């Protein structure tokens, strides 16, 4: 006892530390919490002080992803497994399953606590959120996931819902990952009427026509047994839908032709990426303004799409762009054409429907072994074109046959709107110089010519892009002289020329 008194006398009176965190304003606290990387970290700020405890209840978005709590060794093991290193893949699978199980237990416990804390009887303390993003392993019990979804949509006010069921390692390698059953039966009419945006990854599809307020729908990793009619009904049954993205969606092989005939649809944006459709026919989609078809090539036919201005198309495997180019929508103003995969050939042709409104054109990933002068066909027919960007990708394949341009060269006409030509991956080969020479001869209004030896295309979303050059690719003196002579002989003096 005497020693305790002595210690207090030596130390002096206990000072009360000021709680500066609690002194911060609510607006500043919300700003700090909103800048945190994930919701799990944001929710843990409740231990800092009592005033912080109610702030996470007002987060506009909840991001709960099992990937955030997987250890770094998990991704390292996946990398070894994909490279088949070491030879004992069974031990790697065991490690992955072990970490998945541990992370799932922690993730499930956190969700259970979140659901319990979010349903306080105190109306002021009830959780509020607009967005919920969930990612979990599909092989595990989804009971707590379903309760969270029901609470979030029913009581917390969530109107933007994203659910992605990741395949567990055991299912992923065997190719039989089960789809998570979407808890449609736990959502009442009010909850379904509240949802504005819905993303489902590896989930069973609910009767989407009952979600009458949906304006954005993203479906990914839908089962291969899904009838194509299910996708076709999305365009007719979801009357308020404005944005539809289909990613890695399967369908029955015996009927994989997607036919869209929806004159009353409000869809303005459609993305089809790596899906199993062999053919898409758009008979009627009057409000469609932006269309992207990426990944595997499919036959694309257009009917009534009078508002279609932005297009992004990828050609792969045995895809032939000629059918599209001959019947392209006349309203198109922005066009991205990307070529990936094995080399293929493009030949001169007459375009039945010229690009009357096309203003910006990107031809990307064009193999260098092609006759890369073929985009001049588009330049010839797209009389309103203002910007032409070409990206030539290096190819080690043998050069293909040159295009015979004699007939079309006789029809060269003035192009009155072309202002900018940029070629990345330019090499002063005869065919590439021919493309530049003809562009300079046709486009007397050209203001800017950029020829870069190396670089890439930086995409800003699906329909916007920037051409980025590589500065450390000097030209030889002979190449510079040859190209400069070509430009000076065919261009006006005020043309801005950049060689790099």
Steps between C-alpha positions, in 0.01 A plus 500: 500500500779743596686419178188574293460840666868572440464421128201735475695777671796454267288487184280789607128536437357301204437721201188462291595466132293696252299285256576693184346236276161544660536876467492477120180602325263238360567618143875456545452157656284388208764629256777304677298179511393532135867522393591166658584221256231253603190479717664253740755767598230767518287292737800440728527875569214455747757396763669841488230682694130495567436785256663301221277200565194643324689642200555166321124446515465782248749375240353546151660175379584172672773294331522156658738279305655177616802584284587783740575254781676227302873485591763597240613137484164409343567692178855365491362147519253572219789620285695180569192290432437666164862446399488140631783566741598296688386168359295410807187702421304311766691670780440840342129430474500402865668826599253702297203317650640556849533878452161522334337323795673720761417820312140391449453437873632847583293654222183320614547605862547862395183495290299343782618775737423766242144373451442481875634850561317651203154417624497709816158592631619856534388667180786751504755220535369283217752451222459697177670425169433544131745245356592148609775303325548139607762247395522154656580138419205324342578156650424616854170541682330817380248532782667803657548652153128469432410660833738787430348559156147495643594743778688734269230523235208488741612716794819685414376663181747337257401561137831400335576131563796294378539130582794299365544134600863401445562134418690313769832349393366144498212595271703736288746237382226243443287748304182437700470806722145516638300815443383688807124509535390863504269552804206630296245352741644702793438834329152646526336712234639818656855368487472388139344831404785690664789342306628722222823315420567125526817302429496121522815291455467121495151524645167350402278753328183612680185597306646834396172634365389543865784749560311773326726790604825357360690737272838319506552124479833313484503122457825303500593131505144389434466121458542344156163328540316834484259522203565792267135602550589605857734766359251608236234564766731746675445744214121473508413428866728751675332808359706758693836340433751745351833318543549127437838324529539130421842357593608138452138394473426151371204364310396168348712419195211382286335844513758775546364768264392802706216686327397836646168646388402754766355821353387607849837446670678787676845337479764755403818299572570134417822309571550140387837365614633145462148357469395178328275659237602413145279766348320815614223662301367838615167527320373792710671682785412865437671660803831311473783755484809299609586142402814300582561141386829377646680169516396221269370609162132465423299583194331834554197617303322832533138589444345813648763661724463867404672635815813283489792745506781321691635158397785288640562172318768235541572246226651168605558150361327477160304822532440694181444874547380536142136416570484763770683766300270456201184556709616720785243734660504837332463687833837379635731785606764313708639163388764276660618197301740264678671197347635227727605142453625328182562711191221534248443696183306808398438573134371807312122517484219739430310609811126480434425736791772769525585636844325830441535622860827335610734757658751302712650164399752279679646192332700326775721191537542479123766229435808643332515207255172619343480749221422777749397738224149351498345761744512744209182323382324644802665835439366494145138431601481686835465845356434669838802343673705748704736277700667176385720311748682180402694274735727242333603208722825316438460154346766238432285328234593509136359799308177434317403593149470869412165650408461594133399867517499593131122531454425685820799736460344633182203621704691716749287794611552798723428443867385830648475418874808294595708684760723243674681181401699308764683173433670318788732215403587678177777356286598668170407197292362557148144417605500720808648787302228444240235540772655829614544627144138432405371652824700818432376511141134455593484699824593855408355625831738280704649697788698243697703194397665282767718202407643311800724195490364347819222555755159376606134593527370609840128429527274727702203271539361319199464777245767760576875465458837677492803426281811475720841500334822344626762778509813280486467381141726724289474508123798438281615789284403316181147425622452858617615638166281262297183575699568874512544506122171311459313743726647813344409384151134441580400734784438865560765701693288561810459129579616414855725193465631293792746214445600295803 
